[in-house]
Amino acid sequence: MALDAVVGPELAYVLNAREVGSGSSSVNGAWSIDVSRLPASRLDFGLRGDLMVWRNQVGLMASFSTGFANYQPATILVTSPDASVRLARLGLAYRFN
């Protein structure tokens, strides 16, 4: 078994970002939202860490990345919202060599 660990910067290009949801409350009844949430810039710089465990040619990968772009603009009620990208990934890989 072999172990690979990678940590470093990441640059992403945002194709689309949407906030979609629905729910209900006893006070206001049903609600729903479907809003586009593009940041001021389509480029999102962030940090990423990957960990891969290899057995022969097959690997198991776990990854976490976080972006720095904020997709939620400030409003009168919420002056510093946080709507950034945080991704956790699990996957399988195959090495051809």
N, C-alpha and C positions, 0 to 999 in steps of 0.2 A: 504494500500500500504506500502511496505517496501523497503528500499534502502540499497544496499550493495556496498561498495567501497573497492577495494583491490589494493595495490601498492607494488611492490617488484621486486626482481631480477628474471631473466629468463635465463635458459640455453637451447640452441637449438643445435640440431645436423643437419648439412647441408647435405641433400641428393643430391641435384643437384641445380646448379645456372647457368642460361643461359641468355645471352643478345641477344635478337632477335628483329630486326627492319628493316625497309626499308623506302625509301623516294626518293626525287629527288630535284635537285636544278637547277637553270638556268645556273649556271657556270659549274658544274661537271656532270650533267645528273643524271641518276638513280643510287642508291646505295642500298646495303643490307648488313646486318651483322647477323651472327649466331655463337656466340663464347661462350665457356664454361668459367665461371667466378668463380672458386673455390678459396677461400682464403687459406692462408698458413695453417690454422688449420680448421678442419671441425666443431669444437665447436665454437659457437657464444654466448657469454655472452651479456646480455642486460637488459633493464628495461622495465617493463610492468605495465600498470594501467587498471583496469577494473571497470566499473560502471554498476550495475544491478538494475533495478526497478522491483519489484515483485508485482503482484496483484493475490492474492490467490496462485495457483500453477504455474502460467505462468509468465515468466520474459522476459524483454527486456534488452539486453546486448549491451554495447558499450565498446570497448577496443582499446588501442593504445600501441604498443610496438616498441622499437628501439633497434637494435643490434649495437655492437661495431666493428665487423669484417669489414674490407674494402675489397670488392671483385674486385676492379680495381687496378691493379698494376701501379706503377709510370712509366712514360715514359719520354723521353727527352723533349717533348713538355709540358706535364702536370706533374709537379713534386709532387703535393699532391692532387690526385683525391679523390672524395668522392663517393663511391658506397656502402653504407651500407643499411641494411634492415630497413624499417619503414613500419609498418602495422597498418592499421585502420580496425577494425572489427565491424560489427553490426550483431546481431543475436537474435534468440528467444530461450528460455530455458523452460524446464518443470521440476518441482520439484516433486519427487515421494512421499515424506513423508507428 
